[in-house]
Each structure stands twice: as C-alpha cells, then as structure tokens.
Amino acid sequence: MVTERIEVKNPEILQQSIEIPRDRRGRIRWSVLKQNPERLLEFIESEVSQFYQDVGEISVNLLTQHKRSDLHHAIFRHYPGKMGSLRAKLEIGDFSVKPNGYWTAERIEQEVLEFSGRESAVTAKKLKETRRGDLLAAIHRNGHLHDLLTRIGIKPSANPKGYWTAKRILEEVRDISFQEGKLSHGYLIKTKRSALSTAIARRYPGGWRQLKEDLNINHSVQTISPEEANEDLDRLLEDNI
C-alpha cells in the first residue's frame, strides 16, 4: 500500500495533514479510510475543497464528468447529511439543483451578460470568487468561455491556454489576407493583432514563411523570428498565448 501526505486547503476546518492510503495504481483505498470514520470525513472534506477550487462548483454531474465518481460515492455513503451538509461545512454557498434543460445557450449568454454588467471582468477566476461556479460549469459543458465572450461581444481578458492552434491561425490569417489584402508582422501590430503575429512565429509549423506558402500568398510578407516573437510575448502576457 502506498501512502502520501497532503496539507488540507482549508486550515480553518483542519489543522493537520492527512495520510492518504492508495493502492499501487494510485487509487484511493476508501476501505482503509473507513476504519477511522473521523479521518474519513476529514479526507472527504479536503478532497471536496480541492475539487471546488479547481472546478468552481461541486455536484454529482461534475464529479462524474471529472472522473471522481469515487468521491461522489464516498460523500453519499459516508458523509452525514451528504452533499448539503458538506457544502455548509465548507461554506461553499447555497446551491440549488437546476432542472433539466435549464442551461440553454440563450440563458448562459444572458447570465454572462448580466455578470459582465456587475463585475469588472468575466473570467473563470472571477466566476469562482463570486461563487458562480454553476454558471462556469454550464459554460464549460457548452464550449469555451473565450469563444462565448467573443460571440456576445465581450472582449476576453486573455486567450485560454491552447487557443492558438495551427488551424485557428490559418483561418484567421486567411480571412485577414483575403478581406484586407495585407499581411505582415507590422500590419498585425498596427491593427492590434500582436497576439496573432506572435502565435504565427511560435505556434505555426514553419512560421511565417510556411504560412505564406500554405495560403499561396503572393504579396510581400514581413516576418519575425521565434526569438523576436519571444520578445513580443513579454509585452503580450495578457494574451496568455
């Protein structure tokens, strides 16, 4: 049996670390934890607290989606009062189960617009801080926050990790080249598309020159090297490329 020790994320609830029994495949040995009921409850609380910090909400559906059915079963089999009491103990906040069909695309957009009117920014972090993990989870089930904000006319504060794929770069550059007839590093900077220029140099296989060949662009293209792109990146951290 393998064990590890973690520091509980909520020090107001638990002041000590918890030893976690695991099998050789890394799975939690709940049967061992059951031998010490008090320790079992403490561990459930620490796992739920961490899950909430990572995902922004806690529910049966989310636990299943994130492959934590083991934690779901532990809560409903061993925690007194089940999910409701656990949320109250961890001060996660009020939670009401929405009926099937509640989170339509239109409702998600409307609630995001209302949230934008109250808060300075619409980000995953801000949604978690304001206990709108339910809305964040609904957004994730239907796509990506960045794409949703762009669609409803709210400028995202940053591009999500993995946003600039080769396919996305190709599509955006094709539109610019065909619609505006210009494409160069300098032109992208001038038109406030610095993030795209940096992504071409750092993310597109073969960089600017290969992109030009792929699109069969005949007009002159000013290029930048990956090193120059790295310098630009220092000034573009808010784009989170």
NORCORKA-V460197 format. One record per residue. PHI is phi as a letter, one per 20 degrees, with the letter a starting at -180 (NA if undefined). D_LAST is the distance of its C-alpha to the last C-alpha in whole Angstrom. Layout:
phi=PHI d_last=D_LAST
phi=PHI d_last=D_LAST
//
This chain:
phi=NA d_last=41
phi=d d_last=38
phi=c d_last=37
phi=b d_last=35
phi=c d_last=35
phi=c d_last=32
phi=e d_last=32
phi=f d_last=32
phi=f d_last=29
phi=d d_last=32
phi=f d_last=35
phi=f d_last=37
phi=e d_last=38
phi=c d_last=38
phi=d d_last=39
phi=c d_last=39
phi=e d_last=37
phi=d d_last=37
phi=e d_last=38
phi=d d_last=36
phi=f d_last=39
phi=c d_last=37
phi=e d_last=38
phi=f d_last=37
phi=e d_last=35
phi=n d_last=33
phi=e d_last=34
phi=f d_last=36
phi=e d_last=39
phi=f d_last=40
phi=f d_last=44
phi=f d_last=44
phi=f d_last=42
phi=f d_last=45
phi=f d_last=48
phi=c d_last=47
phi=g d_last=46
phi=f d_last=45
phi=f d_last=42
phi=f d_last=41
phi=f d_last=41
phi=f d_last=39
phi=f d_last=37
phi=g d_last=36
phi=f d_last=35
phi=f d_last=33
phi=f d_last=31
phi=f d_last=31
phi=g d_last=29
phi=f d_last=26
phi=f d_last=26
phi=f d_last=26
phi=f d_last=23
phi=f d_last=21
phi=d d_last=22
phi=n d_last=23
phi=a d_last=26
phi=c d_last=29
phi=b d_last=31
phi=f d_last=33
phi=f d_last=31
phi=f d_last=27
phi=f d_last=29
phi=f d_last=30
phi=f d_last=27
phi=e d_last=25
phi=l d_last=28
phi=d d_last=30
phi=f d_last=33
phi=f d_last=35
phi=f d_last=34
phi=g d_last=35
phi=f d_last=38
phi=f d_last=39
phi=f d_last=38
phi=f d_last=41
phi=e d_last=43
phi=c d_last=43
phi=e d_last=42
phi=f d_last=45
phi=n d_last=44
phi=l d_last=41
phi=f d_last=38
phi=f d_last=39
phi=f d_last=41
phi=f d_last=38
phi=f d_last=35
phi=f d_last=38
phi=f d_last=38
phi=e d_last=35
phi=l d_last=35
phi=f d_last=32
phi=o d_last=33
phi=f d_last=35
phi=b d_last=34
phi=d d_last=36
phi=f d_last=36
phi=e d_last=35
phi=f d_last=37
phi=g d_last=36
phi=n d_last=34
phi=f d_last=33
phi=e d_last=30
phi=e d_last=30
phi=g d_last=27
phi=f d_last=29
phi=f d_last=29
phi=f d_last=26
phi=f d_last=25
phi=f d_last=28
phi=f d_last=27
phi=f d_last=24
phi=f d_last=25
phi=f d_last=28
phi=f d_last=25
phi=f d_last=23
phi=f d_last=27
phi=e d_last=27
phi=d d_last=24
phi=f d_last=22
phi=b d_last=19
phi=d d_last=18
phi=c d_last=16
phi=g d_last=17
phi=f d_last=18
phi=f d_last=20
phi=f d_last=21
phi=f d_last=22
phi=f d_last=24
phi=e d_last=26
phi=l d_last=27
phi=d d_last=26
phi=f d_last=24
phi=f d_last=27
phi=f d_last=25
phi=f d_last=21
phi=f d_last=23
phi=f d_last=24
phi=f d_last=21
phi=f d_last=20
phi=f d_last=23
phi=d d_last=22
phi=q d_last=19
phi=c d_last=15
phi=g d_last=15
phi=g d_last=13
phi=f d_last=15
phi=f d_last=18
phi=f d_last=17
phi=f d_last=16
phi=f d_last=20
phi=e d_last=22
phi=n d_last=21
phi=d d_last=19
phi=f d_last=16
phi=f d_last=13
phi=f d_last=12
phi=a d_last=8
phi=e d_last=6
phi=f d_last=7
phi=g d_last=6
phi=n d_last=7
phi=f d_last=7
phi=e d_last=7
phi=e d_last=10
phi=g d_last=13
phi=f d_last=15
phi=f d_last=13
phi=g d_last=12
phi=f d_last=16
phi=f d_last=17
phi=f d_last=15
phi=f d_last=16
phi=f d_last=20
phi=f d_last=20
phi=f d_last=20
phi=f d_last=22
phi=f d_last=25
phi=e d_last=25
phi=d d_last=24
phi=m d_last=26
phi=c d_last=23
phi=a d_last=20
phi=a d_last=19
phi=g d_last=17
phi=f d_last=19
phi=f d_last=19
phi=f d_last=16
phi=f d_last=16
phi=f d_last=19
phi=e d_last=18
phi=m d_last=15
phi=c d_last=13
phi=g d_last=11
phi=f d_last=7
phi=f d_last=9
phi=f d_last=11
phi=f d_last=8
phi=f d_last=7
phi=f d_last=11
phi=f d_last=12
phi=d d_last=9
phi=d d_last=9
phi=e d_last=12
phi=g d_last=16
phi=n d_last=18
phi=m d_last=15
phi=g d_last=17
phi=f d_last=20
phi=f d_last=20
phi=f d_last=18
phi=f d_last=21
phi=f d_last=24
phi=f d_last=22
phi=e d_last=23
phi=l d_last=26
phi=e d_last=25
phi=e d_last=28
phi=f d_last=27
phi=f d_last=26
phi=c d_last=22
phi=f d_last=21
phi=d d_last=19
phi=c d_last=17
phi=e d_last=16
phi=g d_last=14
phi=f d_last=15
phi=f d_last=15
phi=f d_last=11
phi=f d_last=11
phi=f d_last=13
phi=f d_last=11
phi=f d_last=8
phi=f d_last=11
phi=e d_last=12
phi=c d_last=8
phi=f d_last=7
phi=f d_last=8
phi=e d_last=6
phi=l d_last=4
phi=f d_last=0
//
